Amino acid sequence: MTDHPTREAPLVNEHAAAAIRVLLVDDDALVRAGLRLMLGGAPDVEIVAEAADGSEVETLVDAHSPDVVLMDIRMPAVDGLAATEALRRRQRPPEVIVLTTFNTDEHVLRALRAGAAGFVLKDTPPTEIVEALRKVAAGEPVLSPAVTKQLIAQVTDGIGQDRRAARARKQLAALGERERQVAVAVGRGKSNAEIAEELFIGVPTVKTNVSRILAKLGLNNRVQIALLVSDAGDAGDAGES
């Protein structure tokens, strides 16, 4: 009797990217339905749950472990700002992208300071929202420092700016020289590759310095580094005495 060759199981790519798990949070059911429809066509995005208010967020995060939360700001009971702050205090928080109708909403800036990875307007094209999810899931912010500075200019009235500037400069002064250089470059919107080229160092060294900056200053992401540099004043002078 002739043995038949063993049929091998198909190879599985262990490094294939898993779908980005997304929690939608918006008090408008039509907005949630629209987002679900828009994002449903992306093969690497999975809507794992929906919430109509910020009060539901932590329970749903515990139940579904999303990678990214698309968070509306204005909700009746617990708004997106409070929900974002609560999430970012967790030990292993999901990333948060703020959903807003107005790019001048003062709450957007507060959410970014609370640790949100960025914001998207509700009328953003679907492909751009999907790309924002991909970037945030990969640890990249979806708000350029230029937009951050524009927001700051539009929504602050001068009260407390001197105090914030002094505090920001003190924080930046606690960094080493190379760390300050990297922080300033992040504040200018440079990518890791661009920072590496500008400072004549390797990309891994840039990543190491970014991690050290976040740890030393108790920040969550690059957006907060950019906000800190902006608070300190001209990026070219940040951290200098």
N, C-alpha and C positions, 0 to 999 in steps of 0.2 A: 504494500500500500504506500502510495507516494504521499509524503507530507506536503500540504499546501503551505505556501509562504504566509507568514503571519502578517496580517494587515495592521500597520501601525496607525495609532490614533493621530489625527491631524495635529500639527504643531500649533501651540498657542503662544502668541507673543506676550510674554509676561510683562513687557515694557509698554504695551499698548495703553494709551491714555484712557483712564476711566472717565465716564461722563461727569460733567460738572453738575453737582447737585445744588439746585436753586430753590430757595424759599421766597415766594412772592408775598409782600406785605403792602396792602393798599385797602383803604376803606371803600373804594369804589369797585363794585363787582364787575362793571363793564371794563374798567382799566385792567383788572386782573385777567379777565377773559381775553382781552386784546393782547396782553403780554404772553399769556399761555399760547395763543394762536401764533403769535410772531416767533416765539422761541421754540415752538414745537417742531419746526422744520430743521433745526440744527441737530445733527447726529450726536454731537458731544455735549448736549445740554439736556438735563432731566429736571423737570419741575416736580419736586418731591412733596410740596405742601403749599397751602395758601393761608394767609391770615388777613382778617379785616381790621385788626387793631394791634397796636404795639403790645398790649397786655397778653396776647397769645403767643408772642414770639419765642420766649424762652422755653415754654412747654413744647412747642413744635421743633425747636432746635434740639432739645433732648430726645425727641421721638424720631427725628429724621436725619440728624447730623448733616445739614447742608454745608456745602463749601462756601457759598455766597448767598447773602440775603439782599434782595432788591427791596429797599425800604422807602416807603412813602414818608414824607415829613409830617404832613398835617392829618392827624387822625383824632377822633373824638375823645377817647378815654386816655390812652397812653400814646403820646406822639412818637414819631420816629427818632427824635433826638434822645428822649429818655430811653427808648428801646435800644438804641445804638450804644449809649453809655453803659447800659446794663450788660449788653452782650460783650462789649470790649473789656469788661472787668472779669470775665470768665477766664479760666486757665487756658483753654484751647478754643478761642472764639472763632466763629466763621468770619469771613470778610464781609463788609457791608458796602453796598453801593446805594447812594441816596437817589431816590426818584423825586423829581421836582418839576413843577410847571415853569418856574421862574428862576433864571440863573443869577438873579440878584437877591434871592431870598436869604435873609440874614441867618436863618436856621441852617442853611447849607454849610456856611462857614463854621458854625458851632458844631455841626455833625462831623466835619472834617477834623476839628480840634479834638473831638471825642474819640476819634480813631477810625472813622469811615475811610475807605480806600479811594473814594472819589464820588462823583455824581454824574448822572445822565438825565437829560431832559426827557419828559414823557413823550415828546414828539420826535425823539431820535430815531432814525431809520433802523429797522430790525437788525440789519447786518452789523451796524455799529454797536448796538446793545449786546449782541452775541460776542463781538470782539472785545467789548469792555469786560464781559464775564470771563472770557479766556485770559485776559491780561491780569485781572484781579486774582483769579484762581492760581495764576503763575507767580503771584507776588509782586505784580507791577501796579502802580497807581493808574487811575484813568482820568486824572486831572492834572494838567500841566501847571507848573509853577506860574506861568504867565497868566493863566486863568485865575489861579489862586490870588495873585496880586491884584487882578482886576476886581475880583470879589471883595477883597479887603478894602480897596479904594472906594467901592460902591456902598459897602454896608457899614463902615465904621465912621464915626463922627468926631474922632479925635480924642474922645474921653478914654483915658487909660492907656493911650498909645505909648506915652513916655514910660509908663510903668512896665508895659509889656516889652518895650525895646530894651530897657535895663535888665529885665529878667532874662530875655533871650540872649543878650550879649554875655551875661554871667554864665548861662548854660553852655554857650559855645566856647567860652574861655576855659571850660573844664575839659575840653577835648585836646588831644595831642595835635601837633601841627598838621600831620597828614590827615587826621580825621577831620580837622576844620576845613582843609582844602577839599576833601571829598564832600563834606556837608554843603559848602558853598556851591560846588558843582551840581549837586543834587538840587539845590535851590534855584539854579539856573536852568533846570530842566534837562540836564545831560543824562544820557543813558550810561549804563556801566561801561560799554565799549568806548563811548566818547570820553568818559572820565579817565579811563585807562590810557587812552591816546594822549589826552591833554597833560596828564601827570606823569607819563612815561612809566606806568606800572601795569601789572597784569590785571585782567578782569577778575580773577579770583581774589587778588589783593583788594580790589575795589569792593567786592562783595563782603570781604572780611571787615573792612573799615565801616561799611554801612551797618553791618550787624553790631559792631562795637558802639557805633553812634547811637543806635536804637536802644541798646542795653544800658549805656551810660546815662542817657538822658530820659530813659523811661518812656520812650515813644513806641508807637505801634507800626508805623510804616513811613515810606519816603515822603508822602504828602505832608505829614507832620514835621518832618525835617525841613521841607520847603517852607512851610508856614513859620517855623522858628527862624529860619534865615531871613525871611521877609520881615518878621517882627523886629529883628535886630537892625534893620535898616538896609542900606545898600549892600547887596551880596558881595561886592568886591571888598567891603570893609568889615564884613561879619566876623566877629571873633577877635578882631584886632583891638588893641588897647589904644 
